[in-house]
Amino acid sequence: MASMHYKRGEIVLVNLNPQRNNEAGKIRLCVIVSSSEVNEILELATIVPLTTNCIGEGLFRIALPPRTGLDQACEAMIEQVRGVSKKRILKNLCHVLEDEMSRIDEGLKALLELG
């Protein structure tokens, strides 16, 4: 069983099935974007799914190059942000870098009109 203490910026493997319509589905890598402190309290974590179907970085797509725990290049799909039960999280793999998290945050601010 995976730890229930998830940190903001962790890349985790999440079971997103069943999917509906244009939602990202299947078991896929995701970045935890919710606060580490909030993750200690809630049974949910807010995640941004990743895809290896790269279309090029933009406001809602953030490129993540390969690293230990991330075998191939992928992109964070900001428009797919959602809350999931921590029971859907299968394992922790690695972390995004500080500059990558900043770019994800900028995309979330634009998506949610947070200024």
PASEBA-1860 file (N, C-alpha, C; in nm, 3 decimals):
! residues 115
1> MASMHYKR> 0.085/-0.119/0.000/0.000/0.000/0.000/0.088/0.124/0.000 ~ 0.057/0.218/-0.086/0.136/0.341/-0.096/0.114/0.427/0.027 ~ 0.211/0.511/0.056/0.200/0.605/0.167/0.081/0.699/0.148 ~ 0.019/0.737/0.257/-0.093/0.832/0.249/-0.043/0.975/0.261 ~ 0.089/0.994/0.274/0.146/1.127/0.290/0.214/1.167/0.160 ~ 0.138/1.233/0.075/0.189/1.271/-0.056/0.232/1.416/-0.054 ~ 0.342/1.445/-0.121/0.398/1.579/-0.125/0.369/1.647/-0.258 ~ 0.345/1.775/-0.252/0.329/1.856/-0.372/0.453/1.841/-0.459
9> GEIVLVNL> 0.432/1.818/-0.589/0.544/1.804/-0.682/0.587/1.661/-0.706 ~ 0.532/1.566/-0.633/0.564/1.426/-0.658/0.500/1.378/-0.787 ~ 0.573/1.297/-0.861/0.516/1.226/-0.976/0.478/1.087/-0.926 ~ 0.349/1.055/-0.941/0.294/0.930/-0.890/0.221/0.856/-1.000 ~ 0.206/0.726/-0.984/0.129/0.643/-1.076/-0.012/0.633/-1.020 ~ -0.113/0.671/-1.103/-0.251/0.680/-1.056/-0.343/0.602/-1.150 ~ -0.438/0.529/-1.093/-0.540/0.461/-1.172/-0.655/0.558/-1.195 ~ -0.667/0.611/-1.317/-0.770/0.710/-1.350/-0.894/0.647/-1.413
17> NPQRNNEA> -0.902/0.514/-1.413/-1.021/0.447/-1.466/-1.129/0.440/-1.359 ~ -1.256/0.445/-1.395/-1.305/0.459/-1.533/-1.300/0.605/-1.578 ~ -1.278/0.624/-1.707/-1.275/0.759/-1.761/-1.409/0.792/-1.823 ~ -1.439/0.918/-1.837/-1.561/0.965/-1.901/-1.524/1.065/-2.011 ~ -1.584/1.048/-2.127/-1.568/1.141/-2.240/-1.422/1.174/-2.266 ~ -1.384/1.302/-2.253/-1.248/1.345/-2.289/-1.153/1.348/-2.170 ~ -1.190/1.287/-2.057/-1.101/1.282/-1.943/-0.980/1.194/-1.975 ~ -0.868/1.226/-1.913/-0.752/1.137/-1.919/-0.786/1.013/-1.839
25> GKIRLCVI> -0.764/0.896/-1.898/-0.796/0.772/-1.830/-0.674/0.684/-1.815 ~ -0.695/0.560/-1.789/-0.600/0.450/-1.770/-0.509/0.474/-1.650 ~ -0.417/0.384/-1.631/-0.317/0.403/-1.524/-0.207/0.489/-1.584 ~ -0.186/0.606/-1.525/-0.088/0.699/-1.583/-0.017/0.778/-1.476 ~ 0.094/0.835/-1.517/0.171/0.922/-1.429/0.097/1.054/-1.411 ~ 0.106/1.108/-1.290/0.042/1.236/-1.258/0.133/1.312/-1.163 ~ 0.121/1.446/-1.164/0.192/1.531/-1.069/0.093/1.574/-0.962 ~ 0.131/1.559/-0.836/0.047/1.610/-0.727/0.068/1.760/-0.718
33> VSSSEVNE> -0.043/1.836/-0.728/-0.035/1.982/-0.725/-0.097/2.041/-0.599 ~ -0.167/1.960/-0.521/-0.225/2.011/-0.396/-0.115/2.026/-0.291 ~ -0.141/2.112/-0.196/-0.048/2.142/-0.088/-0.014/2.016/-0.008 ~ 0.112/2.000/0.027/0.155/1.886/0.109/0.079/1.883/0.241 ~ 0.055/2.001/0.300/-0.017/2.009/0.427/-0.162/1.965/0.409 ~ -0.227/2.009/0.302/-0.365/1.968/0.274/-0.371/1.818/0.248 ~ -0.270/1.765/0.180/-0.266/1.621/0.151/-0.259/1.538/0.279 ~ -0.207/1.596/0.388/-0.202/1.526/0.518/-0.343/1.511/0.576
41> ILELATIV> -0.432/1.605/0.544/-0.565/1.611/0.606/-0.671/1.539/0.523 ~ -0.674/1.568/0.393/-0.780/1.515/0.307/-0.749/1.374/0.259 ~ -0.853/1.301/0.226/-0.838/1.168/0.165/-0.823/1.181/0.013 ~ -0.822/1.305/-0.035/-0.807/1.334/-0.178/-0.674/1.404/-0.202 ~ -0.625/1.392/-0.324/-0.510/1.470/-0.369/-0.548/1.532/-0.503 ~ -0.502/1.653/-0.528/-0.527/1.717/-0.657/-0.408/1.686/-0.747 ~ -0.438/1.635/-0.867/-0.333/1.589/-0.958/-0.349/1.652/-1.097 ~ -0.239/1.656/-1.169/-0.237/1.691/-1.311/-0.181/1.569/-1.383
49> PLTTNCIG> -0.261/1.505/-1.470/-0.213/1.387/-1.543/-0.103/1.423/-1.643 ~ -0.016/1.325/-1.670/0.090/1.339/-1.769/0.057/1.254/-1.891 ~ 0.113/1.294/-2.006/0.097/1.217/-2.129/0.230/1.209/-2.201 ~ 0.252/1.097/-2.271/0.370/1.085/-2.356/0.336/1.126/-2.499 ~ 0.208/1.159/-2.524/0.164/1.209/-2.654/0.191/1.360/-2.657 ~ 0.317/1.395/-2.674/0.360/1.535/-2.662/0.322/1.616/-2.785 ~ 0.259/1.731/-2.762/0.218/1.821/-2.871/0.297/1.952/-2.869 ~ 0.382/1.969/-2.769/0.461/2.091/-2.758/0.415/2.175/-2.641
57> EGLFRIAL> 0.513/2.229/-2.569/0.482/2.307/-2.450/0.403/2.432/-2.484 ~ 0.308/2.465/-2.401/0.227/2.585/-2.412/0.174/2.619/-2.274 ~ 0.075/2.705/-2.267/0.023/2.747/-2.137/-0.033/2.629/-2.057 ~ -0.100/2.535/-2.126/-0.161/2.422/-2.056/-0.088/2.290/-2.077 ~ 0.030/2.295/-2.137/0.115/2.177/-2.155/0.256/2.212/-2.108 ~ 0.306/2.138/-2.010/0.439/2.164/-1.955/0.526/2.040/-1.981 ~ 0.637/2.061/-2.050/0.727/1.951/-2.086/0.808/1.904/-1.965 ~ 0.816/1.772/-1.950/0.896/1.710/-1.844/0.991/1.610/-1.910
65> PPRTGLDQ> 1.121/1.639/-1.911/1.216/1.547/-1.973/1.235/1.421/-1.888 ~ 1.289/1.315/-1.947/1.313/1.191/-1.872/1.407/1.215/-1.754 ~ 1.394/1.131/-1.653/1.478/1.133/-1.534/1.460/0.999/-1.463 ~ 1.531/0.977/-1.356/1.513/0.855/-1.277/1.368/0.851/-1.229 ~ 1.298/0.745/-1.262/1.157/0.732/-1.226/1.062/0.778/-1.335 ~ 1.116/0.845/-1.437/1.036/0.893/-1.550/1.112/0.854/-1.676 ~ 1.072/0.741/-1.735/1.151/0.679/-1.842/1.152/0.756/-1.973 ~ 1.043/0.829/-2.002/1.039/0.901/-2.129/0.984/1.041/-2.110
73> ACEAMIEQ> 1.012/1.125/-2.209/0.962/1.262/-2.206/0.810/1.262/-2.204 ~ 0.753/1.355/-2.132/0.607/1.366/-2.128/0.568/1.511/-2.105 ~ 0.439/1.534/-2.105/0.386/1.668/-2.080/0.277/1.661/-1.974 ~ 0.277/1.759/-1.885/0.169/1.775/-1.788/0.051/1.840/-1.861 ~ -0.067/1.779/-1.847/-0.189/1.829/-1.912/-0.268/1.911/-1.810 ~ -0.236/2.041/-1.803/-0.294/2.129/-1.701/-0.447/2.128/-1.705 ~ -0.505/2.124/-1.825/-0.651/2.131/-1.840/-0.721/2.009/-1.781 ~ -0.645/1.904/-1.748/-0.703/1.781/-1.693/-0.693/1.775/-1.540
81> VRGVSKKR> -0.659/1.886/-1.475/-0.644/1.889/-1.329/-0.772/1.837/-1.262 ~ -0.754/1.757/-1.157/-0.870/1.706/-1.083/-0.828/1.647/-0.949 ~ -0.927/1.632/-0.864/-0.905/1.565/-0.737/-0.931/1.417/-0.753 ~ -0.849/1.335/-0.687/-0.867/1.190/-0.688/-0.850/1.136/-0.546 ~ -0.917/1.026/-0.519/-0.896/0.956/-0.392/-0.752/0.910/-0.385 ~ -0.691/0.920/-0.268/-0.554/0.871/-0.251/-0.547/0.721/-0.273 ~ -0.660/0.651/-0.263/-0.662/0.507/-0.287/-0.633/0.474/-0.434 ~ -0.647/0.573/-0.524/-0.615/0.554/-0.666/-0.465/0.562/-0.694
89> ILKNLCHV> -0.389/0.617/-0.599/-0.244/0.634/-0.617/-0.175/0.501/-0.589 ~ -0.105/0.451/-0.690/-0.043/0.319/-0.681/0.099/0.324/-0.627 ~ 0.177/0.424/-0.668/0.312/0.438/-0.614/0.373/0.573/-0.650 ~ 0.472/0.611/-0.569/0.550/0.732/-0.591/0.668/0.698/-0.680 ~ 0.700/0.786/-0.774/0.811/0.759/-0.865/0.926/0.857/-0.852 ~ 0.897/0.986/-0.857/1.002/1.088/-0.853/0.936/1.224/-0.827 ~ 1.007/1.331/-0.854/0.956/1.467/-0.832/0.977/1.553/-0.957 ~ 0.893/1.654/-0.973/0.921/1.756/-1.074/1.026/1.850/-1.016
97> LEDEMSRI> 1.095/1.920/-1.103/1.193/2.020/-1.060/1.120/2.149/-1.023 ~ 1.189/2.233/-0.948/1.128/2.359/-0.902/1.077/2.445/-1.018 ~ 1.157/2.457/-1.125/1.113/2.539/-1.239/0.994/2.477/-1.311 ~ 0.988/2.343/-1.315/0.874/2.275/-1.377/0.748/2.300/-1.296 ~ 0.760/2.294/-1.162/0.643/2.319/-1.076/0.596/2.463/-1.092 ~ 0.689/2.556/-1.108/0.651/2.697/-1.130/0.572/2.713/-1.259 ~ 0.613/2.643/-1.366/0.541/2.651/-1.493/0.405/2.584/-1.483 ~ 0.395/2.473/-1.409/0.266/2.410/-1.385/0.175/2.506/-1.309
105> DEGLKALL> 0.230/2.572/-1.207/0.151/2.670/-1.129/0.100/2.783/-1.217 ~ 0.183/2.831/-1.310/0.140/2.938/-1.400/0.023/2.891/-1.487 ~ 0.031/2.769/-1.536/-0.078/2.712/-1.616/-0.206/2.698/-1.534 ~ -0.193/2.653/-1.410/-0.311/2.640/-1.323/-0.373/2.775/-1.293 ~ -0.288/2.876/-1.269/-0.341/3.012/-1.244/-0.421/3.062/-1.363 ~ -0.369/3.039/-1.483/-0.440/3.083/-1.605/-0.571/3.004/-1.623 ~ -0.564/2.873/-1.604/-0.681/2.788/-1.621/-0.794/2.828/-1.525 ~ -0.755/2.858/-1.401/-0.852/2.887/-1.295/-0.876/3.037/-1.274
113> ELG> -0.814/3.120/-1.359/-0.825/3.267/-1.350/-0.791/3.318/-1.211 ~ -0.674/3.275/-1.162/-0.631/3.316/-1.029/-0.536/3.435/-1.030 ~ -0.524/3.500/-1.145/-0.446/3.623/-1.152/-0.304/3.611/-1.186
END
